[in-house]
């Protein structure tokens, strides 16, 4: 009898461990939190005595286990995503995280550009090489370069554009050695790599990496942004508003707690993002007064960011106002007309 009980308990423990920890090939997202931006953004000698706040919104993502997967089927605000809905083909989790952090970095550059243009203050943007997103297995750089590396120069040549970088390598032959100056975790290193046929295109030779242009911006006054653990481009609008708020003497927030989402494009447009319903739920949970949503369709269109935001707000019964914005100027115009709280 005791042996049967022991076997039963061992089986039960095994089932609990399996459903709690067995990794499934899927992800679960859920509403995250509102992150107030004033502790993350510091404008040198900026205005910091404002009563209201600007906050970016996050969505939390988990690797699914059977327990989390089942829970997500019944919990409002939880979503199950297939790997191809999250990562690019052949992209590892590390490469996905690097890509998200790069998107955040680029969104900050656009935010700084838009903010300083609004405040009519000087800034300068320059290309600083290329940023490595993926290192292809079996390629020339496999085991030498890593996702997140910055290639500053090749054979002593710096490149003003990504196309210049591509053109230089296209003139090389199989087996040609090139000397790269790379930056990794704020350290400069020199690596010599013999070019090989690309795993994805054997007719061409190269390093075997996917990359994007790397830009740097300098501003006067200097701005420091601490967001190393937050990825993706969707906080661009809110970063822009916080920077402007610190650059100018007046309190843009008028004393309200303001959340929102949307990419900041180079010409001031606000771009659509994913997970806006979860971000509305998170903003309501954190008692935000106002929520800026990218305007890409009417309020009755559930396929649009604004439409889904409005429908989610109605569903959860929030008093938070959902404000549609197509451009940065739309947000600034709304704030200008906002009465003091």
N, C-alpha and C positions, 0 to 999 in steps of 0.2 A: 504493500500500500504506500509506504514511504517512498519507494522507488518511483511509483507512478506519479506521485505528487511532485517529486523532484524533476522528473521528465517534463511534466506539465509546466512547471515554473520556468524551466530552461527554454522550452519552446516559446512560452509567453514573452520572456525576456528577449529572445531572438527576434520575435515579431516586432516588439517595441523598438529595438535597436534598428531593425531593417527599415521600418516606416519613418523613423526619426532621422536616420543618417544616410541611407542609401542615395547616392547622387543620381538624379534623373537628367536626361538630356533636354532640359528645358529650364526656363527661368520664371520667377514670379515677381511681379512688381506690385507695389502698394504705395499709398500716399506717404510722402516723406514729411518734411518740416519746413517752416519758414525760417530763413537765416537772415537776421538783420545785417545790413551791409556796412553800417558805420564802423563796426569793429574790424571788418575785413578790408576796408578801403581807407587809405590815409592820404589826403592831399596836403602837401607841405604848406604849413601856415594856413590851412583851410578853415572854413567856418564849421564849427562842431557844436554849436549851442542850440541846435534845432530841437523842437519838442516832438515832432513826428518821426516816423521811421520809413525807410524803404527796405523791403526784404525780397530776396530771391526765393524761389520755391524749388523743392527737390522731390524726386520720386525715388523710393528705395527699391533696389533690385536684389533678389535672393536667388541662389542656386536652388532649384526645386528638389525636395525630397518627397517621398510618397505622402508624408503627413502634411507638409506645406501645400502640396498639390491639391490634396483633398480639401484642406481648409479654404484654399483659394476659390474652390467651386461654389462656396456658400457665403463667403465674406464679401460684403459690399466694398468696392474700391480695389479689390485684388484682381490681377490679370495674369493668366498663364501665357507665356510667349515661347515660341519655338526658337531654336538657336539662330536660324536664318533671319528671324525678325529682329535679332539683336546684333549679331556679329556678321561681318562680311565673310564670303567664302574663304576657307582655309585660314581664318584669323583666330589666333589663340586668345585666351582671356587676357593675357598680358598685353598683347597687341591692341585688343579692344580698349583696355584701360588707358594705354598710351594715346590712342586716337581720341578718346574722350577728353583727356587732359589737354591735348593739342587744340581741339575744338574750343575748349574753354579759353585757352591762351589767345587764340585768334579772335574770339568774341570780345575779349578785353581790349585788344588793339582797336577794333572797330568802335568799342564803347568810348575809349579815350579820344579817338579821332572825332567822333560825333560830339562829345562833350566839349572838347576844346574849340571846335568850330562854333558851337553854340555860344560859348563864353567869349569868343573872339580872342583866343590866346594861342601862342605859338606851339607848334609841335613838329616833329620830323620823323618820317618812317623810312627805314632802310632795310634792304634785304641782307640777311645774315647767313647765307648758305641755304642748305636744304635740311629738312627734318625727316628722319627715318621713321616710317610707320611700321613697315613689315620687312623682315629679312627672309627671303624665299629659301626653303629647304633645298640644298644641293646647289645653290648659287655661289658665285665667287665670294660673297661677303659672309656666307654662312659660317658661324662660329667666330667671326671677327667683329662685325658690327652688331648692334643691338637696337631694338625698337626704342625710340627716344633719343638716340644719338643725333647730334647736329654735325653735318659735314660742312666745315668752314671753308675748305679749299681743296683742290686736287692739283697736284704737281705745281703748287705755288700759285695757282690761278683761283681767284675769287669770282663768283658769278652773281651778276646783278639780277638775273631772272632764272627761273626753273628751266626755261627753254635753253638758255646758254649752257647750263649744266648738262642737259641732254645732248646738245649739239657737240660738246667737247668729247663726251664719251663715244658718240656715234662715229667719230673719226678714228677710233682705236680698233686693233685687231685682237683676235683670240690669243690669249697668253700675254698680252702687253701688261706690264706692271705699272700701277699708278700709286702715287703717294698721297694719302689723305690726312688732312689735319681735322680731327674730330673733337667735339666737346661732349663729354659724358659726365653727368652729375657735377657740373661746374669745373671739371678738369679737362685740360687740353691734352690730346694724345696724338701720336703719329702712327699710322698703320699703312703697310704696303700690301696691295691686293693685286693678284694676277687676274685679269678679266677672263670670264668664261661665257659660253653660250647661256642665254637666259633660260631658266627652267620652263617659263611660260611661252618662250619664242626662241627655239634653238637656232633660227636663222640670224639672230642678232646677238652681240656680245654686250656684257655690261657687268654691273656690280651684283645684280640680283636682289634689288631692293625696290620697295614702293615708297614714295616720298612726296612731300609737299614743300612748297616754298616756305622758308622761315623768315618772318619779319620781326623787326624790333622797332619800338617807338620811344622817342624821348620827348619829354614835355617840360614846360616851364610855367608853373611850378611842377616839381616832381610828384608823381603819384605812385604809391605802393599798394599793390593788391595781393592779399594773402588768401588764395583759394586752392591750395595744392590738392586738397582731398575732394574737390567738387569738379566733376567732369561735364562735358557737353557745352553747346553754344547757347542754351535757352535762357541764360541769365543776362544776355547782352543788353536788353532794354533797361533792366533794373540797375545794372552796373552804371550805365550811362546817366540815369537819373541821380544816383547817389553821388557820382563824380561832379555833376553840374551843381548839385545841392551844396557840396563843400566848396566849390569854386566861387559861388555867388554868396552874397551876404544874406539875401532873403531866404526864408524857410519855404522851399517848394512844397513840402508836405503839408503845410498849414496845420500841423499838429495831429494829422491822421496817421494811422498805421497802414501803409500801402504796400501791397504785394503785387506780383505780376510775373509774366513770363513772355518770351518772344526773343528771337535772335535780333541782333542789331547788324543790319547790312551796311555796306560801305557808304551808301548814299542816304542813310537815315531811315530806310524802310524797316519795319518790324516784321520778321518772318515767323511762319507757323512752326509749332513744335509738337512733340508727342506727349501723351499723358496729361493733357490739360485738365481732364475731369478729376484725376487724382490730385493735381496741384490745387484745384479749387477746394477740394475736400480738406487738404492739408492747411490751406490758408484759413478756412473757416474754423478748423480745430484750434488754430493759433490766434483766433480773434482779430483777424485783419479787418479793416474798415472798407477797403477798396481793393479791387483786383483788376489789373490791366490784362486784357486778353488780345492776342493778335486778331485783327479783323480780316477774315478771308471768306466771309459769307454771312448771310442774314441769321438772326437769332433763332429762326425756326429750322435752320439747316444743321442737323446733327453731325454732318460730315465736316463742318468747318470748326476751327478752334473756338471762335466766338460763340457759335451756336451750341456746341457741346458744353462750353463753360456756363452759358445761360441755363441750359436744361439741367445741368448738374446742380447749379445753385438753387433752382426751383425744387429739385428732387430732395435735397437735404434741408430745405427750408431756411437758408441762411439770410441774414440781413445785410450781408456784404454786397456792395454795389459792384456789378460787373461792367467794366468800361472797355469798349472796343477801340483799338488803336491800329491804324495802318502805318503810321510813321511816328518818329520821335516827336515831331511837332504836334501831332494829335495829343500825345500825353502831356506835353508842356502847355498846350492851350487849355486842356481840361483842368490842369492844376492851377493855372492862372485864374480861371473862373471859379475855383473852389472857395467857398467861404471859410474863414478861420474857424477851427473847431472850438 
